[in-house]
Amino acid sequence: MSKNQRQFERSEAKIEVVLSYLEDDARTVITRNISEGGLFMQLDNPDHYPLGEMVNIKYADPLTDNANTEKDAIIVRCADDGIAVAFIEMEEF
């Protein structure tokens, strides 16, 4: 077996996330897991969200005492049951 190459350890967590993508109406979805670097959202239509596209998510972060959190993220994996996103941090210019 290969060694786990993940930078951040994932935690199983089912939390509500408000997902915004392009001009679509925001929708509430449930996560399967979360880490400091991203999360996996369970979706009934994951093919609507192409790999490499940016989304915005809002949620109460269980890793930081449920602090209200808003992050931009890039879709890094598409599966039959959802999408995985990696958080991106926009540095000030």
KEDREN-461525 format. One record per residue (C-alpha): residue number from 1; residue in one letter; y, z, x. Coordinates in steps of 0.02 Angstrom, whole numbers. Layout:
BEGIN
k=NUM; r=A; yy=Y; zz=Z; xx=X
...
END
This chain:
BEGIN
k=1; r=M; yy=0; zz=0; xx=0
k=2; r=S; yy=176; zz=-34; xx=59
k=3; r=K; yy=302; zz=103; xx=85
k=4; r=N; yy=433; zz=126; xx=-52
k=5; r=Q; yy=589; zz=36; xx=9
k=6; r=R; yy=709; zz=111; xx=-118
k=7; r=Q; yy=872; zz=183; xx=-55
k=8; r=F; yy=885; zz=306; xx=-202
k=9; r=E; yy=746; zz=403; xx=-286
k=10; r=R; yy=725; zz=362; xx=-471
k=11; r=S; yy=712; zz=494; xx=-606
k=12; r=E; yy=633; zz=460; xx=-773
k=13; r=A; yy=770; zz=482; xx=-901
k=14; r=K; yy=791; zz=421; xx=-1079
k=15; r=I; yy=977; zz=425; xx=-1111
k=16; r=E; yy=1094; zz=321; xx=-1218
k=17; r=V; yy=1200; zz=194; xx=-1125
k=18; r=V; yy=1338; zz=87; xx=-1200
k=19; r=L; yy=1310; zz=-85; xx=-1125
k=20; r=S; yy=1450; zz=-215; xx=-1119
k=21; r=Y; yy=1420; zz=-394; xx=-1064
k=22; r=L; yy=1545; zz=-537; xx=-1066
k=23; r=E; yy=1620; zz=-559; xx=-1240
k=24; r=D; yy=1470; zz=-482; xx=-1330
k=25; r=D; yy=1498; zz=-329; xx=-1438
k=26; r=A; yy=1454; zz=-170; xx=-1343
k=27; r=R; yy=1283; zz=-104; xx=-1389
k=28; r=T; yy=1193; zz=61; xx=-1365
k=29; r=V; yy=1026; zz=52; xx=-1273
k=30; r=I; yy=904; zz=178; xx=-1197
k=31; r=T; yy=864; zz=195; xx=-1013
k=32; r=R; yy=691; zz=214; xx=-939
k=33; r=N; yy=749; zz=283; xx=-772
k=34; r=I; yy=905; zz=316; xx=-671
k=35; r=S; yy=954; zz=345; xx=-491
k=36; r=E; yy=1115; zz=365; xx=-392
k=37; r=G; yy=1112; zz=177; xx=-362
k=38; r=G; yy=1069; zz=106; xx=-533
k=39; r=L; yy=963; zz=116; xx=-690
k=40; r=F; yy=838; zz=23; xx=-799
k=41; r=M; yy=883; zz=-12; xx=-981
k=42; r=Q; yy=753; zz=-52; xx=-1112
k=43; r=L; yy=804; zz=-207; xx=-1212
k=44; r=D; yy=728; zz=-313; xx=-1349
k=45; r=N; yy=814; zz=-470; xx=-1280
k=46; r=P; yy=820; zz=-455; xx=-1089
k=47; r=D; yy=826; zz=-645; xx=-1069
k=48; r=H; yy=1006; zz=-637; xx=-1137
k=49; r=Y; yy=1058; zz=-551; xx=-975
k=50; r=P; yy=1039; zz=-667; xx=-823
k=51; r=L; yy=1000; zz=-603; xx=-649
k=52; r=G; yy=1157; zz=-581; xx=-545
k=53; r=E; yy=1277; zz=-558; xx=-692
k=54; r=M; yy=1394; zz=-409; xx=-702
k=55; r=V; yy=1389; zz=-282; xx=-844
k=56; r=N; yy=1485; zz=-124; xx=-884
k=57; r=I; yy=1397; zz=35; xx=-937
k=58; r=K; yy=1457; zz=201; xx=-1006
k=59; r=Y; yy=1348; zz=355; xx=-1018
k=60; r=A; yy=1333; zz=543; xx=-994
k=61; r=D; yy=1258; zz=552; xx=-819
k=62; r=P; yy=1112; zz=675; xx=-812
k=63; r=L; yy=1124; zz=674; xx=-622
k=64; r=T; yy=1300; zz=749; xx=-627
k=65; r=D; yy=1290; zz=880; xx=-766
k=66; r=N; yy=1310; zz=747; xx=-901
k=67; r=A; yy=1483; zz=695; xx=-842
k=68; r=N; yy=1554; zz=550; xx=-941
k=69; r=T; yy=1529; zz=401; xx=-827
k=70; r=E; yy=1583; zz=219; xx=-830
k=71; r=K; yy=1518; zz=97; xx=-700
k=72; r=D; yy=1513; zz=-88; xx=-665
k=73; r=A; yy=1341; zz=-150; xx=-615
k=74; r=I; yy=1248; zz=-308; xx=-564
k=75; r=I; yy=1085; zz=-359; xx=-647
k=76; r=V; yy=956; zz=-353; xx=-507
k=77; r=R; yy=792; zz=-367; xx=-602
k=78; r=C; yy=737; zz=-439; xx=-768
k=79; r=A; yy=575; zz=-385; xx=-852
k=80; r=D; yy=492; zz=-417; xx=-1020
k=81; r=D; yy=555; zz=-250; xx=-1085
k=82; r=G; yy=728; zz=-236; xx=-1006
k=83; r=I; yy=842; zz=-255; xx=-856
k=84; r=A; yy=877; zz=-156; xx=-698
k=85; r=V; yy=1055; zz=-143; xx=-634
k=86; r=A; yy=1130; zz=-86; xx=-470
k=87; r=F; yy=1297; zz=3; xx=-477
k=88; r=I; yy=1442; zz=-79; xx=-384
k=89; r=E; yy=1593; zz=11; xx=-321
k=90; r=M; yy=1756; zz=-84; xx=-316
k=91; r=E; yy=1858; zz=-26; xx=-167
k=92; r=E; yy=2045; zz=-22; xx=-185
k=93; r=F; yy=2136; zz=-158; xx=-90
END
